[in-house]
C-alpha cells in the first residue's frame, strides 16, 4: 500500500472546494495538530519564552513560539494528573464519592509544611475524590495530587507510569512526567503544543469535570483559597484552566476562553511574574478573537472527495465529513487555501458505510493549518473475481511506476 493524496483548492469567495487534480505521492510526517503550523499573518509579539494559541473547534494554530521545545511544566502538570483521574471516572473504575487517605508523604511533601501550594488536607484524613479534584485544580494542592496518585496506583511512581501511558495514547509524544504535581526533575518536561492538546481533550471529553477549572475559589479545612488563574477574574469569557510556577520554570498559564461560541486555548510559560503570565495570556486571547474569523468549508455530511477502492463493486467511494469542516483565517484574508485528502490506499473492499479511512489536510502557503477525519459515504461490497483480478494487475503496474518515479 502507498500513501495517496488528492489535491483541492478552496475558492476565495465562496470557500467551496473543487477538484484540481489527482496525484499519487508519498506523504512524510503526520497530519493533525502535531503537524500544524501557525496561521499566516502571525504578527503578534509576546515576551513569553514559550507561547501557543489555537482554536479548539478547528485546531487551527494561530500563534506558536517555541511551541515544540521542551519546558518545565511546574503545576500545569496537574492537568495530566486530572486527566488520568477523569479517565478512571469515565471508565467507571473510580467514583467522585470514593475517598482516599492523605498519607504522610502527601502531608509532608504536599502539605503546608512543604512551602508549596496545598489544599491543607489533614494527615490520615479521608477525602472524597471530588474534593481532591477541586483541591488539585482550584487550589493547586500538591497534597491533593499525591493523594490521588497514591489512591489510584498505590504510589506516585506507579502513577507517573500511568500518566506517561495516557500521554502517549493522547498523542503527546514529547512530554514526559516523573510525578503528579510538578516537582522539577531533569526529565519532567512538556511542550506548549502538547499541553494545549491535553487541555482540548479534557474540555471535549470530560465537560462536567472540566467545570472544576472554572471555580474561582475553594474552601477546605476551613481555609478558602482563590484560584490562581487570573484570567477567570477578567471579562473575557475565560473558564479555566491551570497555572504553574517554580524558580526554574518561571510563571506559566494554560487558559481557555469562549467568545461568540468560539473557544481559544492559550499556553504561556517562562514569564517573570504572575501578573505577566495573565497579561500575556490575555493579550494572546484577545488578539486571536479580534484577528481571526471562522469560515465553513464543508457542511456535515457533504461529499469532500473520493478514494480509490481495490477489489470492490465500485472503483471509488465518496468521502464525507461527519462534522462541519471549519477553519479560522485572518480577517479579510483572500489567500488561497488548498487541501489534500490523505489515505493509505487504494482502500480494500469490503468497506462499511461510515468507516474512518482518510483525513483532509487543509493548508495555506504549503503549511498544514488543520486536519479533519473523513468517512466513507457508502458501503462497498467485494467485486466479482474478474474485477478483482483486473484491479490487482492495475495496482501492480501502478506500484512499478511509483517505484520507478521515486527513484529519480
C-alpha positions, 0 to 999 in steps of 0.5 A, a space after each residue: 500500500 502507498 500513501 495517496 493524496 488528492 489535491 483541492 483548492 478552496 475558492 476565495 469567495 465562496 470557500 467551496 472546494 473543487 477538484 484540481 487534480 489527482 496525484 499519487 505521492 508519498 506523504 512524510 510526517 503526520 497530519 493533525 495538530 502535531 503537524 500544524 503550523 501557525 496561521 499566516 499573518 502571525 504578527 503578534 509579539 509576546 515576551 513569553 519564552 514559550 507561547 501557543 494559541 489555537 482554536 479548539 473547534 478547528 485546531 487551527 494554530 494561530 500563534 506558536 513560539 517555541 511551541 515544540 521545545 521542551 519546558 518545565 511544566 511546574 503545576 500545569 502538570 496537574 492537568 495530566 494528573 486530572 486527566 488520568 483521574 477523569 479517565 478512571 471516572 469515565 471508565 467507571 473504575 473510580 467514583 467522585 464519592 470514593 475517598 482516599 487517605 492523605 498519607 504522610 508523604 502527601 502531608 509532608 511533601 504536599 502539605 503546608 509544611 512543604 512551602 508549596 501550594 496545598 489544599 491543607 488536607 489533614 494527615 490520615 484524613 479521608 477525602 472524597 475524590 471530588 474534593 481532591 479534584 477541586 483541591 488539585 485544580 482550584 487550589 493547586 494542592 500538591 497534597 491533593 495530587 499525591 493523594 490521588 496518585 497514591 489512591 489510584 496506583 498505590 504510589 506516585 511512581 506507579 502513577 507517573 507510569 500511568 500518566 506517561 501511558 495516557 500521554 502517549 495514547 493522547 498523542 503527546 509524544 514529547 512530554 514526559 512526567 516523573 510525578 503528579 504535581 510538578 516537582 522539577 526533575 531533569 526529565 519532567 518536561 512538556 511542550 506548549 503544543 502538547 499541553 494545549 492538546 491535553 487541555 482540548 481533550 479534557 474540555 471535549 471529553 470530560 465537560 462536567 469535570 472540566 467545570 472544576 477549572 472554572 471555580 474561582 475559589 475553594 474552601 477546605 479545612 476551613 481555609 478558602 483559597 482563590 484560584 490562581 488563574 487570573 484570567 477567570 477574574 477578567 471579562 473575557 469569557 475565560 473558564 479555566 484552566 491551570 497555572 504553574 510556577 517554580 524558580 526554574 520554570 518561571 510563571 506559566 498559564 494554560 487558559 481557555 476562553 469562549 467568545 461568540 461560541 468560539 473557544 481559544 486555548 492559550 499556553 504561556 510559560 517562562 514569564 517573570 511574574 504572575 501578573 505577566 503570565 495573565 497579561 500575556 495570556 490575555 493579550 494572546 486571547 484577545 488578539 486571536 478573537 479580534 484577528 481571526 474569523 471562522 469560515 465553513 468549508 464543508 457542511 456535515 455530511 457533504 461529499 469532500 472527495 473520493 478514494 480509490 477502492 481495490 477489489 470492490 463493486 465500485 472503483 471509488 467511494 465518496 468521502 464525507 465529513 461527519 462534522 462541519 469542516 471549519 477553519 479560522 483565517 485572518 480577517 479579510 484574508 483572500 489567500 488561497 487555501 488548498 487541501 489534500 485528502 490523505 489515505 493509505 490506499 487504494 482502500 480494500 473492499 469490503 468497506 462499511 458505510 461510515 468507516 474512518 479511512 482518510 483525513 483532509 489536510 487543509 493548508 495555506 502557503 504549503 503549511 498544514 493549518 488543520 486536519 479533519 477525519 473523513 468517512 466513507 459515504 457508502 458501503 462497498 461490497 467485494 467485486 466479482 473475481 474478474 474485477 478483482 483480478 483486473 484491479 490487482 494487475 492495475 495496482 501492480 503496474 501502478 506500484 512499478 511506476 511509483 517505484 520507478 518515479 521515486 527513484 529519480 
